[in-house]
């Protein structure tokens, strides 16, 4: 595999992890990166870099971020966001992976892209649920801010430093694993 292919896989995994925090923000970041020719996408996904896609994904990003600050709506969004994150993670991976056969690309997209997004989103949803139960929802704006910030950071790092992004994703999974083991023990 060429270095470009490996970097494109790292980009896809990093953005897929970011999708686990906010569904539209990484898509918007990818759209901006394609629009400004920072990353070249697969031919069938070039539309993501169009002006229409940038505007549409920008509006969707703002609506999603604001909606997570509305009580009850935030928990409602989490119920539909897990399948959406899985689909978005898969789509991001397919759009970014370069120079691989379609079979390998789609296998990577479903497993690494969709799986990463679903795992991160499930953990984030569990965190919000824990916050809702333990603080009667008063801690949820803090959780929303941390999730949005994490999505912004992961998106930027993924686009500009994909090698660091994959390291952050591995670290994120390590933290989630440790927390899961701690909760399971209790």
N, C-alpha and C positions, 0 to 999 in steps of 0.2 A: 504494500500500500504506500502511496505517496503521502508526503507530509500534509499536503492540501486536503486529502481525504480524511486523514486523522484529525486535523483541525476542524473540519466540517462536522465530524462526528462529535467532537468535544463541544462545539458551538451548539449543536442540536440538543445534546444532553443538558448543557448548562441552561439553555432557554427553556427546555422542558421542565427542569427543576423550578425555574422561575414561574412557569405557568401554574405550578402547584400553590403559589402564593396569590397570584392574580392572573386570571385567564387571559385578559386582553392586553395587559401591559407589555409582556414579552412579544406578542404578535405585533403590537405597535412599534416596539423597538426594532424588531426585525424589518418591519415595513420601512421605517426611517433609514435603517442601514442599507436596505436595497435601493431606496429612493436616492440616497446620497452616494451610491456606488461603493460603499464600505465593504459589503459582502455581495457576492454574486450568487444568486439562487438558481436552482434547477430551472430549465427552460419552461416547464409547465407551471412553475410557481412565480414567474416574473411579475405577474399581476399584483403581487403583494407590494411591490415597489411603486405602484402607480399612485398618482395624486389622489384618486378616489379612495383607494385602500388606506392611504395615510390618514385622510380626513375621517373616514368611517371608523377605523380602528382607534384613532385619537379620541373621537367622541365616545365610543364604547368604553375606552379606558377610563375616561373621566366619570362616566355614569357608574361604572363598576366600583371605582374607588369611593365615590360619594355614597353609593348604596350600602357599602360595608360599614358606614358610620350611623346608619339608621337602625335603631333597636328592632328586633324581631326580623327585619329584612335581612340582616347579616346572617342569622342562622338559617333562614330560608334559602339564601343564596348558596350557603355551604351544601345544602342537600342536592342542589342541581349542579353545583360546580365540580363535583368529583367526576361525573361522566364527561362534562364539558372539558375539564382539564385533561382527561385521558385522550379525548379526540384532538384537542389543541396540541398536546405534547407529541402525538403521533404526526400531525400535520407539520409541525415545526421541523421534526426530524426528517421527514420526507423532503421538505423544501430545502433543507440545508446540506444534506449528505451529497457529496460529489464523487463521481467516478466509480460507482459501484453498480452491480447488476440490480435490476428492479427487485428480484427476490431477496437479496441481502439487504437492500435499502428498506423494503417494507418490513422485513423481520426485525431489523434494528429499530425502525420507527415504532413498531408495536411494542416490542419488549423494552428497549431503552428509553424511547421518547414517551410513549403512553404510560409505561410502567413507572418511570421516574415521576412524571407529573401526578399520577394517581397516588403514589406513595407519599409524596410531599403534601398534596392536597388533603389526603386522609389524616395526616399528622396535624396539619394546620386546622382542620375541622375539629379534631379531637381537642386541640388546644382551646379553640373558641368555645366549645361545649363546656370544657372544664372551667373556663373563665365565666361563662354564663351561670353555671351552677354555683361556683364559689364566690362570685361577686354580685350576683343578681343582675349581671349584664353590664355593670358599671365599669368593669375592666376591659370590655370588648373594644372600645375605641383605642386603647393602648395596643391590644392584639392586632387590630386593623392597621394601625400605624406601623407596627413592626413588620407585618406581612407585606405591606406596600413597599416599605423601605427595603426589605429583603428582595422583593421582586425587582425593584429598580437596580439595586446593586448587582444582583445576579445577571440581569439583562445586560448591563453595561460591561461587566467583567466578561461575560460570555462572548460579546461581540468584539471587544478589543483585546482580551487576553484569554482565549479559549482554554489554554493549558491550565491557567489558574482556576478557571471555572470548573473544570473536571475535578480538581483538587478540592474545591469548596463543596462540590456535590458529594464526594466521598466523605468529607468531614461532616456534612449535614446528615448523611445516612448513618454515620457512626453515632452522632448525637441522638438521633431518633431511636436507634437500636438500644443505646444505653438507657434512655428514658423509658422505652418499652419494657426493658428488663426490670427496671426499678419499679414501675407501676405493677407489673405482673407479680413481682415478689410481694408487694403490699396487698 
